[in-house]
Amino acid sequence: MKKWYKQDLAYIHDTGFRDYALKSAPGILEILHLNKIYEGLIVDLGCGSGLLAQEFIKANYHVFGVDISQSMIDIARKRVPNAQFLVESLFQVEIPSCNAVVSIGECLNYLFDTNNDKQALVNLFHRIHQALAPGGVFIFDIAESGQVSNGISKHFTEGENWIVLVEKQEDIQAKILTRRIITLRQVGEHYRRDDEIHYLRLYERTEIAKELLQIGFQVKIMNNYGQFNLPKAHAAFIALFS
C-alpha cells in the first residue's frame, strides 16, 4: 500500500495537478442531477486527495472514498473530515449500497494490483452493478491506446517548491503504458528526490462498453465531463443501472 503515490508525489499531485478533479466536478454533478440523483451515497474509487469528494460534500452528498495510497488518504481526511475514506485497492474493496460510483483520472487502468487483469475489471463492474440502487449511475474514465505518439515522451513540471519529471513509454502490442516518475521536493534548504514507476493497462472504449452492456448497464461514451475535455486518448463513460 506504500509503493505508489508516496508522500512527495501525493503532495505534488494534490498541489499541481488538481485541475482534472476540480474541472470534472461540475460536469459530473450535472450528470447526477440529470439522472435525478440529488442526494445519497457516492462511492469514489481512486479518490486521491479528496478534491472531488469535497465537491460532492458541498453538494450535500455523502461520500465513501477509496484509494491505495496512504499519503493521498491522509490529505483527503484533512480536507474532507465529514467524508469516509479507506486505504484499500479499488479492485478488492467491498462496495456498499450506493446511489452512484465515480472513478476519474484513469484509476481503473492502474496495475497497482498484481491480479488486475481484464477479468478483475469485469468483476469490479459486476460488483458495482450489484451495489447500485435502481436508477444509480457509474461514472468513470479510462486511458486508451495512443497515449504516446512516438513510443516515448519526456516532460517536466515545476511548482513553487517541487519539480516532477515524467517519462512515458507505450508498448503498443501489450497495451501497457509505463510512467517513470522522479520527484524533487524542497525540504529546508535542499531538495529531496523520490522515484516511482507506474504501469497502466490500456483499454479500448468499445471493449469496455461491450462488457458493461453484457452486465446490464445502459452505456453512454463521452470525451468530456461537461465543459472539461478529457486528455488525448481517454474516454468517459456513463453507465446507468437498468
Secondary structure as GFF3:
##gff-version 3
##sequence-region A 1 242
A	DSSP	alpha_helix	7	16	.	.	.	ID=ss1
A	DSSP	alpha_helix	19	34	.	.	.	ID=ss2
A	DSSP	beta_strand	41	45	.	.	.	ID=ss3
A	DSSP	alpha_helix	51	58	.	.	.	ID=ss4
A	DSSP	beta_strand	62	67	.	.	.	ID=ss5
A	DSSP	alpha_helix	70	79	.	.	.	ID=ss6
A	DSSP	beta_strand	84	87	.	.	.	ID=ss7
A	DSSP	beta_strand	98	103	.	.	.	ID=ss8
A	DSSP	three_ten_helix	107	109	.	.	.	ID=ss9
A	DSSP	alpha_helix	118	131	.	.	.	ID=ss10
A	DSSP	beta_strand	132	143	.	.	.	ID=ss11
A	DSSP	beta_strand	152	158	.	.	.	ID=ss12
A	DSSP	beta_strand	162	171	.	.	.	ID=ss13
A	DSSP	beta_strand	176	187	.	.	.	ID=ss14
A	DSSP	beta_strand	190	201	.	.	.	ID=ss15
A	DSSP	alpha_helix	205	215	.	.	.	ID=ss16
A	DSSP	beta_strand	217	222	.	.	.	ID=ss17
A	DSSP	beta_strand	224	225	.	.	.	ID=ss18
A	DSSP	beta_strand	228	229	.	.	.	ID=ss19
A	DSSP	beta_strand	234	241	.	.	.	ID=ss20
###
